[in-house]
Amino acid sequence: MTGILADPDFRRLWGGLTVSKLGTSVAGVVTPLLAVRVLDAGALTVSLLTAAAWLPWLLIGLPAGAWVDRMAKRPVLLACDAASALLVASVPVTAWLGHLTVAHLLVVALLTGVASVFFEVAHTGYVPAMFAAGDLVRANALTHGSDSAAQIAGPALGGALAAFAGAVTGLVVDAASFAVSFLGLALIRRPERPVAHRPRRHLAHEIRAGVSWLLRDPYLRNLMAHGAVANLALTGYTALTVVFLIRDVGVGTGTVGLLVSASGLGGVAAAGAAPLLIRRFGAARAMVACKAATGVAALLIPFAGPGLGLIPFVAGTVLVGGFVVAGNVIAGSFRQAYVPAELLGRVLTAMQFVNLGTIPVGAVLGGMLATAYGNRTAVAVMTVTYALTGLIVICGPFRARRELPEPVSARQ
């Protein structure tokens, strides 16, 4: 990792993203706590907050990819950080004035979700536009590793803030973290490689080109199908985690943050291990094994109980976090190197339109199941579904390969 870490521009990008992820992890705990403890929200309402944050992938994901492909990526990243900081800051201000409502939380979740769509698309294209192809696995491993570290520190910090200073304080931290990410991006001096010139066509035509390229590729189709079903099931139970722990397991506010942070423990180790897994087993085999094992590990989570009964929850959460991160490092680096640069944004958003578009569906479905049958039953149904998703990659086109396929040329 020392080569990529010696690059000052990567350190600025990585440092800003890490702080931003820390703030987002804090918000991931304090927002449902704020809804449950302060606004007396139920499981369905908490699930709707998760759904609102991911709904923009369904609403604007495809045109966002085509639009971002046309332009430099850093200005998009800066605008998204600035908008997110202002939106999140509006929540504590409104709360201190005594006017905070669930509707306000839902609107902020939706609009920051819009900013997240553009940021994710631009960031995916920005990394290969700034760094050599040989550095992508290392850059992504470090990014995912710091994301996992943020998932350890963020929820624990969020739980502590909620317990001692009020949940709304955690959103002040989140808003400040977006400002730090903005500063890190603003300090980068190296110009990104320019977007390849191509005839400007109607946006709908460019979207179709990305979708068509994706649908003709069996490898990306398989990853997209797995991601769609896996994200639906994963979100179906994670959207209920805070409510499940508080109301079914009987966990206190501060402890909730510590338990949720367990997912980052496995992720930190897995991010560093991903390059080693690739060298030992081959990239394709390592990716398939990680994606299949993730769902199996989640089967431990519904068995959570008081006291020592929390061990299955912690073990399942740690393993899920580890396998998810290792699989995503390999799959994400594969996409960045495999897809032609001029199509990357459009192909990515076509995949994410399906992959992440199922997240709001999973959140609402989890909330409905919890309302009808109870939180524990809903978590059990969703984790069993998650375990079954491994069959999609096991039976897919990667099954006979040791290594992932080489990059291909544009096929418009």
SEVEXGU-205773 format. One record per residue (C-alpha): residue in one letter; z negated, y negated, x. Coordinates in steps of 0.02 Angstrom, whole numbers, plus 50000, padded with zeros to 5 digits. Example, Ala and Ser with C-alpha at 12.3 -4.5 7.8 and 13.67 -1.06 7.14 Angstrom:
2
A496105022550615;S496435005350684;
END
This chain:
412
M500005000050000;T499774988450149;G501614983350156;I501704976149981;L499944968749996;A500504958950150;D501714949250039;P500814933149986;D501914930949832;F501484948449772;R499644944549798;R499794928849691;L500704938249554;W499544953149562;G497964942649570;G498434932149419;L498914947449318;T497294956349364;V496224941849305;S497254940549146;K497034959249113;L495174957249139;G495124943749006;T496174954248888;S494994969048914;V493514957948872;A494404952048714;G494814970048667;V492954973248642;V492304956448582;T493654953748450;P493214969048345;L491364965648378;L491604947948315;A492484954648161;V491164968148127;R489564958948173;V489974940948124;L491284942547987;D490664959447919;A492404967147929;G492724985447888;A493754998647979;L495384993847894;T495194975347938;V494814979448120;S496354990648123;L497404976448052;L496904965548200;T497634978648317;A499174980248208;A499464961348207;A499434960648397;W500814973848412;L501854969448259;P502944956948356;W503764971448449;L504514976548282;L504924958848228;I505664950948385;G505704964348520;L507594967248520;P508174949048523;A506814944748650;G507534957248773;A509314950748756;W508734932748773;V507634935748926;D509054945349012;R510054929149014;M508834918449111;A507594916849253;K505984926249218;R504624915449295;P504784900749173;V504594913149029;L503024920449108;L502274903149133;A502624897848954;C501844913848885;D500254911648986;A500074893548931;A500344897748747;S499134912448753;A497764901948834;L497874888748696;L497944901448555;V496444911448614;A495444895548649;S495654890548466;V494524905048411;P492904899548499;V493244881448452;T493424886248268;A491904897648278;W490814883848352;L491374872348212;G490844885548085;H492574888648012;L493104905148089;T493904917647968;V494724934547978;A496374926047933;H496214915048089;L495914930348198;L497444938848122;V498564923748153;V497984922148334;A498244940848361;L500014939648291;L500524924248392;T499774930448556;G500704946548519;V502324936448514;A501904928948684;S501484946348749;V503204952948700;F504104939548801;F502874941248946;E503064960148956;V504974959348952;A505054945349081;H503774953649196;T504714970249195;G506274961249253;Y505354949449371;V504624962949484;P506294970949535;A507044953449550;M505714948949678;F505374964949776;A506394978949854;A506714995049757;G505695004849883;D504164994249842;L504214996949653;V503095012449647;R501805004149760;A501884987749663;N501704996749497;A500315007949564;L499314992749619;T499634983949454;H499114998949350;G497625001949464;S496984984349441;D497324985849254;S496185000949253;A494864991949354;A494954978049225;Q494704991149089;I493084996049175;A492404978549205;G493144970049051;P492344980148911;A490684980949004;L490724962049028;G491274959648848;G489854970348782;A488584961048889;L489244944048834;A489214949448652;A487424955648668;F486704940648761;A487844925748726;G488824930448570;A490494939048551;V491434922548540;T490984918848723;G492094933248776;L493604924348705;V493224909248814;V493374921048962;D495024927648894;A495754910248874;A495224905649052;S496024921549119;F497724916449051;A497524899749142;V497184909049306;S498744919749280;F499754903849250;L499094896549414;G499524912249512;L501314912049448;A501484893349479;L501004895649663;I502374908449698;R503644900749816;R504974914149838;P506464911749720;E506894926749614;R508594934649632;P509764926249506;V510314935249350;A512034943249373;H513364932449293;R514194940249143;P515214933348998;R514044925848870;R514214935248706;H513404934248537;L511584939548543;A511894953848420;H513254960848533;E512104960348684;I510734969148586;R511964982648534;A512494985048716;G510694988448768;V510345000048620;S511985009348648;W511615011948833;L509885018548790;L510465030448654;R511755038348770;D510445042448902;P509475058648868;Y508055054648989;L507605037748917;R507825044448740;N506535057848777;L505295045448850;M505565034148699;A505255048248575;H503665053548664;G503045035648680;A503315032148495;V502305046948430;A501005046048568;N500685027448541;L500515029948354;A499175043148378;L498315034548525;T498155018048432;G497645027148275;Y496015032348357;T495745018348484;A495845005048347;L494335013748269;T493345016448429;V492145001648411;V491815005048226;F491635023848260;L490385021148401;I489325008448306;R489315015948131;D489505034748161;V488755037748333;G487435024048321;V487815015248485;G487174997448518;T488274982348549;G488024981648738;T488285000448760;V489934999848666;G490714989548806;L490115001848939;L490815016748843;V492505008748811;S492625004148995;A492595022649040;S494475023549016;G494705012949171;L493745025049284;G495115038049279;G496475024949286;V495895017549452;A495945034449537;A497575039449453;A498515023749505;G498175027249688;A498535045749665;A500245043249583;P501235041649747;L500315057149813;L500745067049656;I502565062149674;R502635068249854;R501695084449817;F502485090049654;G504015079149628;A504125063849515;A504805072949362;R503525087049366;A502075075049396;M502605063749253;V502805078049128;A501135085649177;C500215068949159;K500975065048989;A500595082448923;A498805082748989;T498375065748914;G498355071648734;V497395087448775;A496015077148855;A495865066348699;L495285081548599;L493535079048672;I493295061848594;P492905066448411;F491425076948470;A490455061348522;G488645060548465;P487005051648508;G486195053648678;L486965067748780;G488245069348642;L489135054548722;I489695065648867;P491245072248776;F491745054448732;V491565048348911;A492435063648986;G493885062648863;T494075043848885;V494055044949076;L495365058849078;V496485050248951;G496425034149053;G496855043349213;F498305053349147;V499025038449051;V499025027349205;A499775040449322;G501135044549196;N501515026149164;V501635021849349;I502945035349374;A503905032149212;G503855013149230;S504495013549410;F505845025749356;R506455014049218;Q506494998949333;A507525007949466;Y508595018449347;V509245005249225;P510514992449290;A509684975549320;E510854966249201;L510344977949059;L508524980649102;G507764968348977;R508834974348833;V508574992848869;L506704990148893;T506494980948728;A507554993748637;M506345007048702;Q504814996548666;F505454992248493;V505195010648453;N503785014648576;L502674999848536;G503324997348360;T502345012548305;I500705004848366;P500404993848212;V500875008748103;G499605019648195;A498245006348182;V498485004347994;L498625023147968;G497005025848066;G496135012647962;M496735020247800;L496185037747853;A494475030947904;T494285021947737;A494745037547639;Y493925051447742;G492745043247866;N492915037148045;R492585053748131;T493875063048028;A495175049648061;V494835050348249;A494975069348246;V496655069148154;M497375056348274;T496795065248433;V497525081848374;T499175072948340;Y499085065148512;A498835082148594;L500405088848509;T501495074848578;G501515083148749;L502745095848680;I504065081948670;V504145079848859;I503805098048900;C505335103348798;G506405088448848;P507725085848985;F506435083349124;R505775101149109;A506965109149236;R506875095049363;R505755092249513;E506345074549543;L506865060749423;P508725056649410;E509525043849524;P509955026249462;V511575024949366;S512865011349350;A513015000249197;R513895008349050;Q514274994548926;
END
